[in-house]
C-alpha cells in the first residue's frame, strides 16, 4: 500500500522531442513511448465526411495545421493542442510531470521560452531545455566526454543543425532553417508549376532520394519517374511522368544552402579542432540522413568521412532519454540544466 501511495505521489519525468514533422514523448515510468505527426487535425477522425469527388476528399484529408516551422513553434495554441493529449497519456499519478525538451542551437531565448510555455500549458510542472544536437550526439552513440572533437550534423524536417562536441561540451554550433521540408516543397512547387499536378506526400518524399543521381552524373539522372498526384485542373487523381532532371534542378538551391552552411561552419573552426574533425569525420542524424545520397554528397563537398548514425530518425529522443535517466535521480535536476553559451 505504501509503495502504491509513493507511485501516486512521486513526480514523473518525461523527455520530449517536438519536431517539425513528428513529436516523440517518453515517460520513464513504465517506459511509455509515443510518436505522432506534428499536426493538429481540424476534422475529427470519427467524423464521416461526405465528399462529392476525389478533389474534395483530398482537401478534407489535408485540413491540418502544423504548429512548428523551421524547428520552432510558430503557433502556440496548436502546439499546446498537439502536446496536451500526449502528456496526458504519460501521466500515471496525481502530480504533473517534469519535462526535458530539445531545441535547435540557433533558437533565440524567446523561442525557447515559447517552447517551455507550450509544454507547461500542455500539462508539465517544470521544463528544462537542451540543444537537439547534444541529445542527437548521445543518441547516435558518440562519446561526448572524449578530449578530441566530434562533429554531428542533424538534418531534420525544418532545420539543419551542426555542432562540434569536445570534452563534454559544445565548442561550436551553427544552423540553417533549411532542411527536408524545403526539399519537398521545392519538388512539389516544380511539379505543380510544370505539370499542374500536386504530388502525394509519399511521392514527394520518394523523389527526394533522386539526389543520389548528383553523384552519378547527368546521364544516370536522365530518366522519367512515375508520380502519383492530384490534377488541380481536372480535380482527380492522376499518374504522370516527371523527368529526374526536373527534380534535381528543383532541389539544387536548397541543397546549396545546406552545403554552404556546412562549408562556412568548417571554415570557422580553430585549426586544432579542425584537425581533430578531419580525423573523426562527420556523423549524420535526422530524417535527412536517410535520404539516399545525402551522406556521399556531404562527403564530396567536405572531403571528410561521413557516416550515418544507427537509428538516425530517433537519435534526438534516444539521447534525450539517456540525458533524462542521468539527471532525474538528482534532486531538482531541472534547475541544474542551463542552455550553454555556444560560440558562433
C-alpha positions in Angstrom: 0.0 0.0 0.0 2.9 2.4 0.9 4.6 1.6 -2.5 1.3 2.4 -4.2 1.0 5.8 -2.5 4.6 6.6 -3.4 3.9 5.9 -7.0 0.9 8.1 -7.0 2.6 11.0 -5.2 6.0 10.8 -7.0 6.6 13.4 -9.7 7.3 11.7 -13.1 9.9 12.9 -15.6 9.4 12.8 -19.3 11.5 13.6 -22.4 10.1 15.4 -25.4 11.3 15.8 -29.0 9.0 18.3 -30.5 9.9 18.2 -34.2 8.6 19.9 -37.3 7.5 16.6 -38.7 7.0 14.3 -35.7 6.7 14.6 -31.9 8.1 11.9 -29.7 7.4 11.7 -25.9 9.0 9.2 -23.5 8.0 8.6 -19.9 10.5 6.7 -17.7 7.7 5.4 -15.5 6.5 2.3 -17.3 8.7 3.2 -20.3 5.8 4.8 -22.2 6.9 6.0 -25.7 4.6 7.7 -28.1 5.3 9.1 -31.6 2.8 11.2 -33.5 2.9 13.5 -36.6 3.3 17.2 -35.5 -0.1 18.0 -37.0 -3.3 19.2 -35.5 -6.3 17.9 -37.4 -9.3 20.2 -37.8 -11.7 17.4 -38.8 -12.3 14.8 -36.2 -11.1 11.3 -37.1 -14.5 9.8 -36.2 -16.4 12.4 -38.2 -17.8 11.0 -41.5 -17.1 13.3 -44.5 -19.4 13.3 -47.5 -17.2 14.3 -50.4 -18.6 14.7 -53.9 -15.4 13.9 -55.7 -11.7 13.0 -55.2 -10.7 16.7 -55.1 -12.9 17.5 -52.0 -11.8 14.3 -50.4 -8.2 15.3 -50.9 -8.9 18.7 -49.3 -10.7 17.2 -46.3 -7.7 14.9 -45.7 -5.4 17.9 -45.6 -7.3 20.1 -43.2 -4.5 20.2 -40.7 -2.2 22.7 -39.1 1.5 22.4 -38.3 2.4 24.4 -35.2 6.1 24.3 -36.0 8.2 25.7 -38.8 12.0 25.6 -39.0 12.2 23.5 -35.9 10.5 26.2 -33.7 6.9 26.9 -32.6 5.0 29.4 -34.7 1.5 28.7 -33.4 1.4 28.3 -29.6 -2.3 27.4 -29.5 -2.0 24.5 -31.8 1.3 23.4 -30.2 -0.5 23.1 -26.9 -3.3 21.2 -28.6 -0.8 18.8 -30.1 1.1 18.2 -26.8 -1.8 18.0 -24.3 -3.1 14.6 -25.2 0.4 13.2 -25.5 1.4 14.4 -22.0 -1.9 13.2 -20.6 -1.1 9.7 -21.9 2.2 9.6 -19.9 0.7 10.6 -16.5 0.4 7.7 -14.0 0.0 9.6 -10.7 -1.5 12.8 -9.3 1.4 15.1 -9.9 2.3 16.8 -13.2 5.5 15.7 -14.9 8.8 17.5 -15.1 9.9 17.6 -18.8 13.2 17.6 -20.6 12.7 19.1 -24.1 15.0 19.8 -27.0 15.5 22.8 -29.3 17.8 23.7 -32.3 21.0 25.5 -31.3 20.1 28.7 -33.3 16.9 29.3 -31.3 16.6 32.6 -29.5 15.8 32.9 -25.8 12.3 34.0 -26.8 11.8 30.9 -29.0 12.9 28.6 -26.1 10.5 30.4 -23.7 7.7 29.7 -26.2 8.6 26.0 -26.2 8.7 26.0 -22.4 5.3 27.7 -22.3 3.7 25.2 -24.7 4.9 22.3 -22.6 3.8 23.9 -19.4 0.4 24.8 -20.8 0.0 21.2 -22.0 0.4 19.8 -18.5 4.0 19.8 -17.3 5.0 21.2 -14.0 8.5 22.3 -15.0 10.6 22.3 -18.2 14.3 22.1 -18.9 15.6 22.6 -22.5 18.8 21.2 -24.0 20.2 21.5 -27.6 18.9 19.0 -30.0 22.4 18.2 -31.4 23.6 17.4 -27.9 20.8 14.8 -27.5 21.3 13.6 -31.1 25.1 13.0 -30.4 24.3 10.9 -27.3 21.6 9.1 -29.1 23.9 8.4 -32.0 26.4 6.7 -29.6 29.0 9.5 -29.7 31.1 9.6 -26.5 30.7 13.3 -25.7 33.4 13.2 -23.0 36.2 12.5 -25.4 39.0 15.0 -25.4 39.0 15.1 -29.3 36.4 16.9 -31.3 33.4 15.1 -32.7 31.2 16.7 -35.4 27.5 15.9 -35.8 25.0 17.2 -38.4 21.3 16.7 -37.6 19.2 17.2 -40.8 15.6 17.4 -39.6 12.4 18.4 -41.2 12.7 22.1 -40.6 16.3 22.8 -39.6 19.8 21.5 -40.3 21.9 21.8 -37.1 25.7 21.3 -37.0 27.8 21.1 -33.8 31.2 20.1 -32.6 31.4 18.4 -29.2 34.7 18.2 -27.2 35.5 17.4 -23.5 31.8 17.1 -22.6 30.7 20.5 -24.1 29.6 22.1 -27.3 32.5 24.1 -28.6 30.9 25.2 -31.8 27.4 25.2 -33.3 25.6 26.7 -36.3 22.3 26.0 -38.0 20.2 26.9 -41.0 16.4 26.7 -41.1 16.6 24.8 -44.4 16.1 21.1 -44.4 13.9 18.2 -45.6 10.6 20.1 -45.8 12.3 22.7 -48.1 13.5 19.9 -50.4 10.0 18.5 -50.6 8.4 22.0 -51.0 10.8 22.7 -53.9 9.9 19.4 -55.6 6.2 19.9 -55.1 6.3 23.5 -56.4 8.3 22.5 -59.5 5.8 19.7 -60.4 2.8 21.9 -59.8 4.2 24.7 -62.0 5.2 22.4 -64.9 2.5 19.7 -64.8 -0.4 21.3 -62.9 -0.3 18.2 -60.6 0.2 18.2 -56.8 2.2 15.0 -55.9 1.2 13.0 -52.9 3.3 13.4 -49.8 4.6 9.8 -50.3 5.6 10.6 -53.9 7.3 13.8 -52.9 9.3 12.1 -50.2 10.3 9.3 -52.6 11.5 11.9 -55.2 14.0 13.5 -52.7 16.1 10.3 -53.0 16.9 11.3 -56.6 19.7 13.5 -55.2 21.8 10.3 -55.3 22.0 10.9 -59.1 24.1 14.0 -58.5 27.0 11.7 -57.7 26.4 9.6 -60.8 26.4 12.3 -63.5 23.8 13.7 -65.8 23.4 10.5 -67.9 22.3 8.5 -64.9 19.9 11.2 -63.9 18.2 11.4 -67.3 15.1 9.2 -66.9 11.3 9.6 -66.4 9.8 8.8 -62.9 6.1 7.9 -62.5 4.5 10.2 -60.0 1.0 9.9 -58.4 -0.8 13.1 -57.6 -3.9 15.3 -57.8 -4.6 17.1 -61.1 -5.5 20.6 -59.9 -7.4 21.4 -63.1 -9.4 18.2 -63.6 -9.7 17.6 -59.8 -8.9 13.9 -59.8 -6.0 11.5 -59.0 -3.6 11.0 -61.9 -0.2 9.4 -62.7 2.3 11.4 -64.7 5.9 11.0 -65.7 8.4 13.5 -64.3 11.9 13.8 -65.6 14.6 13.3 -62.9 16.4 16.4 -64.2 13.4 18.5 -63.1 13.7 17.0 -59.6 17.4 17.6 -59.3 17.1 21.2 -60.6 14.4 21.9 -58.0 16.4 20.5 -55.2 19.7 22.2 -56.1 19.1 25.7 -54.5 18.0 24.0 -51.2 21.0 21.7 -51.1 23.3 24.6 -51.9 22.1 26.4 -48.7 22.7 23.3 -46.6 26.1 22.7 -48.1 27.1 26.4 -47.7 26.2 26.3 -44.0 28.4 23.3 -43.5 31.3 24.7 -45.5 31.1 28.0 -43.6 31.0 26.2 -40.3 34.1 24.2 -41.1 36.0 27.3 -42.0 35.2 28.9 -38.7 36.7 26.1 -36.6 40.0 26.7 -34.9 42.9 24.8 -36.5 43.4 22.3 -33.7 39.6 21.4 -33.6 39.5 21.3 -37.5 42.3 18.7 -37.5 40.5 16.6 -35.0 37.3 16.7 -37.0 39.3 15.6 -40.1 40.3 12.5 -38.1 36.9 11.7 -36.6 34.7 12.7 -39.6 31.0 13.7 -39.5 28.1 11.8 -38.0 24.7 12.4 -39.7 21.4 12.1 -37.8 17.8 13.1 -38.6 15.4 12.3 -41.4 17.7 14.0 -43.9 20.4 11.4 -43.3 18.1 8.7 -44.6 17.8 10.4 -48.0 19.8 8.3 -50.4 22.9 10.1 -51.5 22.9 12.7 -48.7 26.0 11.3 -47.0 28.0 11.0 -50.2 27.0 14.5 -51.3 28.3 16.0 -48.0 31.4 13.8 -48.1 32.2 15.0 -51.6 31.8 18.7 -50.6 33.8 18.5 -47.4 36.4 15.8 -48.3 35.6 14.3 -44.9 34.4 10.8 -43.9 30.6 10.9 -43.4 28.8 8.1 -41.5 25.1 7.7 -40.7 24.2 7.1 -37.1 22.4 3.9 -36.1 18.6 4.7 -35.9 19.1 8.3 -37.1 15.4 9.1 -37.0 15.3 8.6 -33.3 18.7 9.9 -32.3 17.3 13.0 -30.6 14.7 11.3 -28.4 17.1 8.4 -27.6 19.7 10.9 -26.4 17.1 12.9 -24.5 16.0 9.7 -22.7 19.6 8.9 -21.7 20.1 12.5 -20.5 16.8 12.3 -18.6 17.9 9.0 -17.0 21.2 10.6 -15.9 19.6 13.7 -14.4 16.3 12.6 -13.0 17.7 10.8 -9.9 19.2 14.1 -8.8 17.1 16.4 -6.6 15.7 19.4 -8.5 17.7 18.3 -11.6 15.8 20.7 -13.9 17.4 23.7 -12.2 20.9 22.4 -12.9 20.4 22.2 -16.7 21.4 25.5 -18.3 21.4 26.3 -22.0 25.1 26.5 -22.9 26.8 29.6 -24.4 27.7 28.4 -27.8 30.4 30.3 -29.8 29.4 31.2 -33.3 
